[in-house]
Amino acid sequence: MHFAHRTESFTGERLILRTMTEGDATQTYAEWINNPEVNLYLETKSATIEELIAYIEQKDAKDDTLFFGIFLKEEGTHIGTIKLEPIEPEEKKATIAIMIGDKEQWGKGYAGESMQLLINWCFDDLGFEKIELGAIGKNTAAIHAYEKLGFAEVRREVGSVQYGDEVHDHVLMELKRPV
Ligand SMILES: CC(C)(COP(=O)(O)OP(=O)(O)OC[C@H]1O[C@@H](n2cnc3c(N)ncnc32)[C@H](O)[C@@H]1OP(=O)(O)O)[C@@H](O)C(=O)NCCC(=O)NCCS
C-alpha cells in the first residue's frame, strides 16, 4: 500500500486535518518553529518559508508518509501539524508526531482530538495493531496528552538526545489496538 500523493482529510468535532500543501508554508508556520517555547522539545529549532516548502514537498514525495495541517473547523485557522511517518502496513503499525504550533491553542484538547482522528483511521480503516511515538522525557505536556489517549511508555533511551548543551531522555510510547 502506498500513501504518496494520497489526499486524505479528516473532520472532527472542532478540527479538520488535511494534507499539507505549499500554500500552508506561511510566515505563521515558520514563526511556530522559530518560537523557543514551541520548539523546546522539537528537533527542528528554526525554519524559513523556503525550508518549510521543501519539507512539505519531501513529505509528499514519501510513499510511507502522510503530513497533515490541523485547522479549526469553523474559522479555518491553521493551528498545527500532525504526521504519520512511517506508515508500515506490513507491520500493521505507524508512527505519529504532532505540533500545535499556535500557543494560544494549547490546553484545549486539540492534540487529543487530532491524534484520535488518525488513531481511529489506523485501527478502524487500515486494520493496524499499533501506533508508536517518541517524546523528550521532560515534555510533560506531550506525555500527559499521549497518556490520556492510552499511550504507554515502552522504552526510555536515557541521555540519547542532545539539544545544545542539554542532554535529554528519549521516551518511546505505544498504543495497542483496543481488543
Ligand atoms: C504537546 C502538545 C502537542 C499538547 O497539545 P495540546 O493541544 O495542548 O494538548 P491537549 O489540550 O490535547 O492536552 C491533552 C492533555 O494533556 C494535558 N496537558 C496539555 N498541556 C499540558 C502541560 N503543559 N502540562 C501538563 N499537562 C498538559 C492537558 O491538560 C490534557 O489533559 P487533561 O484533559 O487531563 O487536562 C502541544 O503543547 C505542542 O504542540 N507543543 C509543542 C510541540 C511539541 O512539543 N510537540 C510534541 C513533540 S513529542
PDBQT file of the ligand as one rigid body, heavy atoms in Angstrom, charges set to zero:
ROOT
HETATM    1  C1  LIG A 201       2.398  18.832  23.492  1.00  0.00    +0.000 C 
HETATM    2  C2  LIG A 201       1.223  19.413  22.709  1.00  0.00    +0.000 C 
HETATM    3  C3  LIG A 201       1.074  18.626  21.409  1.00  0.00    +0.000 C 
HETATM    4  C4  LIG A 201      -0.059  19.281  23.541  1.00  0.00    +0.000 C 
HETATM    5  O1  LIG A 201      -1.115  19.811  22.769  1.00  0.00    +0.000 OA
HETATM    6  P1  LIG A 201      -2.462  20.345  23.440  1.00  0.00    +0.000 P 
HETATM    7  O2  LIG A 201      -3.456  20.549  22.353  1.00  0.00    +0.000 OA
HETATM    8  O3  LIG A 201      -2.141  21.484  24.314  1.00  0.00    +0.000 OA
HETATM    9  O4  LIG A 201      -2.864  19.088  24.317  1.00  0.00    +0.000 OA
HETATM   10  P2  LIG A 201      -4.333  18.739  24.803  1.00  0.00    +0.000 P 
HETATM   11  O5  LIG A 201      -5.051  20.025  25.092  1.00  0.00    +0.000 OA
HETATM   12  O6  LIG A 201      -4.965  17.781  23.840  1.00  0.00    +0.000 OA
HETATM   13  O7  LIG A 201      -3.992  18.032  26.164  1.00  0.00    +0.000 OA
HETATM   14  C5  LIG A 201      -4.275  16.718  26.476  1.00  0.00    +0.000 C 
HETATM   15  C6  LIG A 201      -3.940  16.504  27.934  1.00  0.00    +0.000 C 
HETATM   16  O8  LIG A 201      -2.604  16.904  28.220  1.00  0.00    +0.000 OA
HETATM   17  C7  LIG A 201      -2.611  17.911  29.232  1.00  0.00    +0.000 C 
HETATM   18  N1  LIG A 201      -1.629  18.940  29.010  1.00  0.00    +0.000 N 
HETATM   19  C8  LIG A 201      -1.505  19.761  27.940  1.00  0.00    +0.000 A 
HETATM   20  N2  LIG A 201      -0.514  20.645  28.159  1.00  0.00    +0.000 NA
HETATM   21  C9  LIG A 201      -0.018  20.371  29.382  1.00  0.00    +0.000 A 
HETATM   22  C10 LIG A 201       1.022  20.933  30.177  1.00  0.00    +0.000 A 
HETATM   23  N3  LIG A 201       1.725  21.975  29.733  1.00  0.00    +0.000 N 
HETATM   24  N4  LIG A 201       1.293  20.387  31.362  1.00  0.00    +0.000 NA
HETATM   25  C11 LIG A 201       0.584  19.335  31.831  1.00  0.00    +0.000 A 
HETATM   26  N5  LIG A 201      -0.434  18.751  31.146  1.00  0.00    +0.000 NA
HETATM   27  C12 LIG A 201      -0.723  19.274  29.928  1.00  0.00    +0.000 A 
HETATM   28  C13 LIG A 201      -3.978  18.516  29.159  1.00  0.00    +0.000 C 
HETATM   29  O9  LIG A 201      -4.306  19.156  30.378  1.00  0.00    +0.000 OA
HETATM   30  C14 LIG A 201      -4.842  17.347  28.836  1.00  0.00    +0.000 C 
HETATM   31  O10 LIG A 201      -5.130  16.576  29.957  1.00  0.00    +0.000 OA
HETATM   32  P3  LIG A 201      -6.421  16.885  30.885  1.00  0.00    +0.000 P 
HETATM   33  O11 LIG A 201      -7.596  16.884  29.950  1.00  0.00    +0.000 OA
HETATM   34  O12 LIG A 201      -6.380  15.759  31.846  1.00  0.00    +0.000 OA
HETATM   35  O13 LIG A 201      -6.205  18.225  31.476  1.00  0.00    +0.000 OA
HETATM   36  C15 LIG A 201       1.456  20.930  22.430  1.00  0.00    +0.000 C 
HETATM   37  O14 LIG A 201       1.734  21.586  23.626  1.00  0.00    +0.000 OA
HETATM   38  C16 LIG A 201       2.594  21.190  21.444  1.00  0.00    +0.000 C 
HETATM   39  O15 LIG A 201       2.409  21.032  20.250  1.00  0.00    +0.000 OA
HETATM   40  N6  LIG A 201       3.774  21.610  21.947  1.00  0.00    +0.000 N 
HETATM   41  C17 LIG A 201       4.881  21.996  21.101  1.00  0.00    +0.000 C 
HETATM   42  C18 LIG A 201       5.401  20.904  20.174  1.00  0.00    +0.000 C 
HETATM   43  C19 LIG A 201       5.618  19.604  20.895  1.00  0.00    +0.000 C 
HETATM   44  O16 LIG A 201       6.252  19.548  21.943  1.00  0.00    +0.000 OA
HETATM   45  N7  LIG A 201       5.113  18.530  20.291  1.00  0.00    +0.000 N 
HETATM   46  C20 LIG A 201       5.241  17.198  20.841  1.00  0.00    +0.000 C 
HETATM   47  C21 LIG A 201       6.540  16.602  20.488  1.00  0.00    +0.000 C 
HETATM   48  S1  LIG A 201       6.684  14.957  21.160  1.00  0.00    +0.000 SA
ENDROOT
TORSDOF 0
